Amino acid sequence: MTDDMDPQRYYDEFGEGEWERLDSNPVARLEFESTTDYLAEHLPEADAPSAADSDPVRVLDAGGGPGRYVCWLAEQGHRVEHCDLSSEQVSVAKEKVSKRNLEEFVTCQQADVRDLPFDDDQFDAVCSLGGVLSHVIDPDERQRAIRELRRVTKPEAPVFVSVIGRLSSIRYGLKHEERFGLLAHTAETGDYTQEAVEELADGEGWAECHFFRADEFESELEAGGLAVEKLVGLEGPASQLQEELSGVDEEAMADVREMVRKLREDRSVVDTSEHMLAVCRT
Ligand SMILES: C[S@@+](CC[C@H](N)C(=O)[O-])C[C@H]1O[C@@H](n2cnc3c(N)ncnc32)[C@H](O)[C@@H]1O
């Protein structure tokens, strides 16, 4: 038994690779673009940097990894607190922030989303994106994490959470015969654990993960005290088509993007997407 699938260890070892992930292919770029579309639409407006005596909009990115969204948020004029379980991801985020001269607007620290080191009602908006909650396998622990996200957010403020979809992960499994033994287990439980991989699949595992159905995701967020306003399938029907879309030129990708924009809030598209985003309010 190895502990390769421990999420903290995995992201410590993955390092810079996690920064590259969101720009590594056209489908990953759709995840980022769809997410920032909804952040831009629902975040409170940032003050101009020169505005005298104005209170800056404070945004938390919990499980912010290497800081792609942190840099984007700071570039929009927000004050950002970043935290992540992986010390290596915190280092990568600090380096990315520093390279862009954004240190004045961003603070990075190591912390667990289940036990956030912030007071109640601190933030004007909170993000936990790209599957942070998917890496919290135990449902009670996930509830703890959701209640933490809610606790640190001001009343009526937006909370953005995205997780990894179960049906799409099954489609990924169907492309890899060594994982076929996991298909029925994933369909039934959504859990991709060290134990299941050792028993049911050949080859190395990725980080332990819980893959969500849309109804389940919505129920868990609501049970944790968040009101779900919108669910979005971030990659939509382009999910799991990395290889097919990798040679496609920019003009043709614009057609794909337009199609995804039209369909991404359709419930069946949400349920079959690689990542699903919930736009919530406290
Ligand atoms: C797929 S990455 C997403 C990173 C970033 N949010 C993004 O979308 O680019 C998942 C991140 O969640 C972090 N993570 C996993 N479990 C966590 C926990 N319990 N508390 C805080 N961060 C966690 C990992 O270290 C990793 O950086």
The ligand as a Gaussian input file, in Angstrom:
#p B3LYP/6-31G(d) Opt

LIG

0 1
 C       -7.479000      20.438000      -8.982000
 S       -6.676000      21.517000      -7.873000
 C       -7.535000      23.057000      -8.160000
 C       -6.711000      24.267000      -7.864000
 C       -7.404000      25.603000      -8.180000
 N       -8.549000      25.815000      -7.344000
 C       -7.780000      25.666000      -9.628000
 O       -8.966000      25.473000      -9.931000
 O       -6.896000      25.899000     -10.458000
 C       -7.305000      21.045000      -6.290000
 C       -6.604000      21.782000      -5.151000
 O       -7.293000      21.490000      -3.935000
 C       -6.328000      21.431000      -2.899000
 N       -6.929000      20.716000      -1.762000
 C       -7.276000      19.410000      -1.685000
 N       -7.826000      19.159000      -0.481000
 C       -7.829000      20.328000       0.208000
 C       -8.257000      20.717000       1.515000
 N       -8.788000      19.822000       2.355000
 N       -8.104000      21.999000       1.881000
 C       -7.545000      22.922000       1.031000
 N       -7.102000      22.598000      -0.204000
 C       -7.257000      21.332000      -0.612000
 C       -5.152000      20.723000      -3.548000
 O       -3.952000      20.881000      -2.826000
 C       -5.154000      21.378000      -4.938000
 O       -4.326000      22.510000      -4.961000

